[in-house]
């Protein structure tokens, strides 16, 4: 595969935004006749025009298959659009026999899938089970993507526009893909095993009352409710299946951890209620969101991807000391990467990292100035899990 082409634009009129983005793409793909696959992400301001946008893209690039979705924000290389009308596009020359689009109208059958990009509606019944089932149908047991998010229509696209269910594109073994999950929360106590639970209420952890464990980890006194309640509102829980790794390094969650909200307490049973089904035998650690931990972990996954794709390139620290670390100069490039898709939580992005486009600026400076598109989701998908407050960065590599 050759380097992908990408573009992004914002304008109150979707027609103008699409025209601006198409002009950017046309300048990059002039004379290129092998384009096969495109990505399209829209902010929810354009959700009502999704069908028209898709039709225009088909007219301009006949024969190209399009996948994508709607988010409360979208992203390009080094840029984020939140709460404004915007779209982002990417075009690639993925071999036609190495990908297949799927949706409720086009089941994934008759294709040997290594992995898959999936977009889903959060309101889909049994969504977690559907994600597991899809992952099991891939040779790698790994899917990536996210839940569409909108204040209007939470749409996803796969050569059609869909509400409900899931859709996406599966890739064969001939497409080089490297994907990583970055966490945005930090544990505030040890990982404990759930020893008693009922539905979403964790009654005991390591045979101790779950509420007592929570108060201990947060160093709170139940006799001072004015201090306790604000802290509880900012506390989350990190869950893993039995046997999975919770903490990979001091103060940092592993990639298997699914972060969920703490939704209440059960004073009668001295338990805590979480926004997920509590499974006896699973591991739980109380946690909070942490910007610095999120920043470090984002740089970490970019470093890991760089080392896997181009192990002979200069170390990240050297690269960041060069031109790529200076916002006034172009970031260093990654010659082994054709393009990238980044799905981040709607609760992350520049607003969380402290400045406009701050999260995508970190990705660009750490990974390189590679073609990239993405969106800010209502939940992130990786492996066979549904995550929260994370980012899922996936790159497509040149085949040698």
Buried (B, 14 or more C-beta within 10 A) or exposed (E): BEBBBBBBBBBEEBEEBBEBBBEBBEEBBEEEEEBBBBBBBBBBBBBEBBEBBBEBBBEEBEEBBBBBBBBBBBBBBBBBBBEEBBBBBBBBBBBEEBBBBBBEEEEBEEBEBBBBBBBBBBEBEEBBEBBBEBBEBBEBEBBBBBBBBBEEBBBBBBBBBBBEBBBBBBBBEEBBBBBBBBBBBBBBBBBBBBBBBBEBBBBBBEEEBBBBBBBEBBEBEEEEEEEBEEBBEEBBBBBBEEEBEBBBEEEBBBBBBBBBBBEBBBEEBBBBBBBBBBBBEBBBBBBBBBBEBBBBBBBBBBBBBBBEBBEEBEEBEEBBEEEBBEEEEEBBBBEBBBBBBBBBBBBBBBBBBEEBBBBBBBBBBBBBBBBBBBBBBBBBBBBBBBBBBBBBBBBBBBEE
